[in-house]
Amino acid sequence: MSTVYFVDANLGQESRTCEECGGVGCDRCGGTGRRYELTPPEPLPVALYRLLEKAGIDEVVEQDDVVAIKIHSGEHTNHRLTPPIFYEAIVKKVVELGGRPFLTDTNTLYTHSRYEAIGHYLTAWRNGYALFHMGAPFIVADGLVGTDAYRVEVEGDVLKEVYVASAIYQSDVLISVDHTTMHPAFGLGGNIKNLGMGAVSKQTKIKIHRHEIPVFDPELCKGCGNCALVCPMEAVHIEDGKAVLDESKCAGCRMCMEVCPHDAIKRVQGSRSDFFKAMADACAGVLKRFPGKFLAVNIVMDVTLDCDCPEQQGRPVVPDIGVLASRDIVAIDKAS
């Protein structure tokens, strides 16, 4: 059974998955699935530093290793982003172990500030994810336009190849730090999504989102134009009073579905299962490059209904929970 280490955001408690029941719940752990150890209250970034040690970061990072710290750089006006001080704690620990860390993320499919590397770098800098604050540089992993990648073969249910962003692929170690939230398409914006969508280039992003391309019903469409207005890819236009989708441009973000007042835009039946599987296949392709050289961190705070991609966020849907660390990406997402 894989171990997930956890520091509570509020109680000053440290816990791990119960060895007796494997997290299911038993008499020994009081049905919680976790074994707790009381610790003195301390700042969470300090607790994260110790958590990395318990999770075995010293077995992952060796002298002179190039360490990619995969973050979500987010949009500049999104005030729910992970504070830079958490990443600073990880950078500090990596440097102590002799590693050479950098923060990284990939360009987006939709045409906002992180669509290409120049705007992406400036957005990360404005959010505080920069050398001056972190002690490590921020590097856009998939190059200027989001296609700089290495092909990795996988035996997935949907994908047979994954294009891993080059700066991540060329690293010796991958530490994936996820701001865990809800997600409108994937359900949980956890670490599997952080790598499955966030560590691959646009070649693979498109293949994943192909399973979320919607269908427009011309009989229900009233031609209001809401869908065309919000589409970040400019894939929708109004023709003869009806919305028309250019599938070659569609990124599958489903923003059009969310704003349609007439229920005229539908998801293709059966596509969601393939979307989930494709995301998992992509994540497996990334991790294939890092046997024994991977560590995951989930920061379960400011948990909103959407990930960090929107320019603004609503209030959190649950109180701050804490920080988790593990070398098992499935276990940490399940625990989150």
N, C-alpha and C positions, 0 to 999 in steps of 0.2 A: 504494500500500500504506500503510495507516494505521500510525502509529508508536506503540508502547507503551514507556514508560520504566520502568525497574526498578532498585531498589536491593536488593541481597542482604542478608538479615537477619544473615548470619554472616561473609561474606567481605570486607565493605567494598568491594564491586564495584558499579559502576553499568553498566547495559546497556540496549540498545535492540534492537528487531527488526532483524535483518540485512537491509540494503538489497539485497544481491545475490540472496538466495533468498526474501525475504519471510517468513522464519521457518520455512521447510521444512527447512533444513539444507543446507550446502554445504561445499566445501573451505575457503573463506575464513573461515567461522565455526566450523570444526571439527565441523560436523554438529549444532551446538547450536541453530541458528536465531537466535542472539543475538550481538551485538557488545559486548564488555566493555571497560570503562575502569576501571583501578584507581583507587580513591579512598582517602584516609586513613580509617581507621575512625572513625565518629562515631555519636552516638545516632540511632536511626532517625527520631524526630520531626524532628531537624535535617535529615536526609537527605530526608525528605518535603517539607520547606520548599523545598529546592533542586529537588526533583523536580517540584513544581508549576510552577516557573519554566521548566524544560525542556519541560514539557508544554504551555506556552503560556497559562498562566492570565492573563497580562497582556493577551492578546488576547480573553479572555472577560469579565473583570471591568473595568468602567469606573467613573468617578467617580459616586458616589451610586447605583450599582446596588444594588437589594435582592437579596441573595444567599441562597437557600435551600440549606443544607447538609444533605442527606438522610442520616440516620444510621439505625442500628438500635438503639433504646433498650434493648431486652432486658428480661428479668425480673431482679428485684433480687438473687436468690440465685445467679444464673448467674455464676460467677467467671471465665468465659472471654471476657467482653465486651472490646471494644476499649478500652484505657486512654484516659481523657479527654485526655491530653497530645497524642495524635495530632490530635484535633479542634482543640485549642488552636493547633497549628502552622498549620492551615488558616485558622482565624479570623484569626490574626495576619497572614498573607499577604493575605487579602482586605481587611482594614482598611488595610494599607499601600497598597493599590491604590485606596483611596477607596470601597470597597464597604461595604455595611451588612448584615453577615451575621446569620443566626440558624440554630440547629440545629432540625431538625424530623423528625417521623415521624408515622405515621397509627395510628389505633386498630385493634385486632384484632377479628376475628370471634368468636373464642372468649372466654369470660367469665372471664378472669383480670384482673390488675391494670391492663392497658392497654386494656381493653374500652371505656372512656370516658375523656374528657380529664382529669378530676380525678385519677383513679387513675394515668393515664398520666403526667401531669406529675410527680406525686409519685415515681413509680418512676424516671423519668429523673433527677430531682433526687437521689434516694438513690444512683443509679449514678454521680453526679458530673457529669452532663451538664446543667450549670446555669450561670447568668451568673457566679457567683463563681469557678468553676473555668475556664470557657471564654473569658470576655470577650465572650460573646454569649448571648442568651436562648434557651431551648428553647420552641418553639411547637408544639402539636399541630395538624397541618396540616388535618385534616378536621373540626374543630369538636368540640363537646361529645359528640355520640353517634356521630360517624363518617360523617355524611352530607352534610357541607358541601363541595360540589364543583362544578366546572364541566364541562359536557358537551363532549366533543371527538369529532367524527366521524372514524372511521378506515376504511380499506378492508382490514380484516384477514380472515384465513381463517375465523375464528370470531366475533370481536367486530366490530361495526359502529359502536359508540360506546364511549367510555371516560370515566368520571367522575374527573377529576383533582382531587385534594385542593386546596381553595381557596387555602390559604396558599402552596402550591407554584406553582399556576397563576398567582397574582398577582405572583410574583417576577419579577425581570428575568433572573436567572442561576440555574442549578441545578448544584450540585456534589454528585454522588452518591458517598458514601463507604461502601463495602461491606466488612464483615468477612466475607471469603470462607471458606465452610465447605462441607461436604457438606450434602445436604438429602434427607430421606426420600422426598419426592414429586417434586421438581424435579431431583434429581441433584446439581447444583452450586448452592450458595447464593451466587450471584455478583451482579453489578451489574444484570443484566437482571431478576432476581427482586427485587432491592432497589427497583427502580422499578415493575416490572410488578405486584407485589403491595403494595409498601410506599409507593407514592406516589399510590395511588388510594383512593377512598372505598369504603364497604361495598357500595354498589350494584354496583361492578365486581368487588370481591373475591368476592361471592356468585356472579357469573356465571362467574368462573374456576373456583371450587371446585365448581360444579355438575357438572363433568366428572369429579370424583373421588368422587361420592356412591356408596357401596357397596351391594351387594345382600346381604340376609340369607337364608340357606338354612334354612328351618324344620326340615328333616329332619335336618340335621347339628347344629343348635343344641340344647344340653342345658340351657339356661336358667340358666347359672352366674352371670350378671349382671355379669361383668367389663366388658363393653362399656358397660353403663349406668353403671357406677361411674366410668369414665374419661372419658365423653363431656363435653366442656366446654360443649356447647350444650344439655344435657339433652334430647337428641333421641331417646334410646333408653329404652325401658321394658320390663319383663317382663310379659307377658300370657299367662295359661294355660300357664306354664312355658316360654315362648318369647320371644326378644328381638324387639321390634317397633321399627322405625325411623320416625320422623316426618320425612319428607324436607323438609318446609317449614322445619324448624329446623336440619337438617344443614348443617355448614360444609365438609364434604368433607375433614376433617383426617386421616381414616383411623386415628385412635388406637384405635378399636374393632377394626380389623383386626389391629393389632399385639398386642393382649392376648387375642385369642380363641384358646383352647387346642384348639378343635375344627375349625378351618379352615372355619367356617360363614359367614364374611363375605368376600365376593369383590368385586373391582373389576369394573365393567362393562367388557366387552370393547370395545376400540377407544377407550375414553375418555381414556387417557393421552395419546395424540397430540393430541387436541383441548385437553387441559389445557395442554400445552406451547405449542401455537399461541395459545391465549387469553392466556397469560402474555406471550408476545412481542407480541401485538396491543396489550395494555395498556401495555407499555413503549413501544411506538411512539407511542401516543396521548399519553403524557407528554412524550416528546422532541419531538413535533410542535410543542409550545409554545415550544421553546428552540433554534431554528436558530442555530448559531454561538455560543450562549451556554451551553454545557454542557461539563462536565469530569467525568471518572470517576476514582475512586481505589479500588483494591482492596488491602486489608490482609490478606495471606495468612499469618497467624500464628494460633496456637491453632486449627488446622483440625480441627474435630470432626465427628462423623458427622451432627450435626443443626445447625440454625441457632441463633440466639440466643434463640429463643422459649421453650424449656424452662426450668424453674426451676433445673435442675442439669444439668451436662454431665460426660461422661467425659473420659478423657485424649485429647489430640490424636492423630490417626492418621498424621500426618507431621511431621517437624521444621519449625520456623518457616522460611518461604521468603523473605518480604520484602514490599516495598511497590511497587505498580505505579500508573502514572498515564497517562491517555490521553484524547483527545477522541472516541474511537471506542469505544462500549460493547461492541460485538461483539468487537472486537480485544482488549480488555482481559480479557474473560471467557475468550476462547480462549487467551490467553497464561497466564492463571491456572490 
